[in-house]
Amino acid sequence: MLTYLVICLVAFAASGLTLFSRFGLGTLLLPAFALFFPVEQAVALTAVVHFLNNLFKLALVGCHSDRRVVIRFGVPAILAALVGAWVLLQLSDLRPLATYTLFGRELRVMPVKLAMGLLLAVFALFDLVPCTRDMSFPPRYLPLGGALSGFFGGLAGMQGALRSAFLMRAGLSKEAFVATGVVLACLIDLTRLGVYVPALLAARTGLDYPLLAAAVLAAFAGAYLGTRYLKKVTLRGVQLLVAVMLLIVAMGLATGVL
């Protein structure tokens, strides 16, 4: 019961924090799940929550999406998401890169955790540093943006920052920008889930499905209730605190401490 309580509270809080920082649900939720589950399962769980959350948004604003941009960005994003998800599964099967002892504990630097830790640190800094946070690209680079966003979305679920950077100058209205981003996020999530789910079902180590379901529902509830009852704001202090926490978790994953 205590495990359920802790995991659900962390998932709920991580979802709620997206309302007060510049970081997306996937970036915040991945470290929360990674504290309790193997990294490849944490990425898959984050994808489920992210997809459900975006389906809700899709029902609200999807009609405003720009079909031309969805095709130019979405086709390479789908193909790249398949590659990224496949790379994640390959990394999860690799042997430790190094082992060492810290405070009497034997720690292992796993390739998949090292990759997730480095990506988490990079994207945390990407959203934090002004020169990269405000970066944008001309419309002719939309296919490249789709490929990059799709690959990193499939690999780690971190797609929002890149997607926004490439859509920023695509000539979209505010409504079309939001709606197109939601449609593209749903396409990438659906694609990577098609790779993750069979791998999870085929996992030889038993999964606690009720616990996973409770964590997913708690995280979705945090995002849903926050969106419904709170105004979305960006507080610099909260943003910095969340960024530091993400960097700490990233270091823990990369070094095998977590």
Buried (B, 14 or more C-beta within 10 A) or exposed (E): EEEBEEBBEBBBBBBBBBBBBBBBBBBBBBBBBBBBBBBBBBBBBBBBBBBBBBBBBBEEBBEBBBEEBBEBBBBBBBBBBBBBBBBBBEBBEEEEEEEEEEEEEEBEBBBBBBBBBBBBBBBBBBBBEEEBBEBEBEBEBBBBBBBBBBBBBBBBBBBBBBBBBBBBBBEBEEEBBBBBBBBBBBBBBBBBBEBBEEBBEEEEEEEEEEBBEBBBBBBBBBBBBBBEEEEEEEEEEBBEBBBEBBBBBBBBBBBBBB
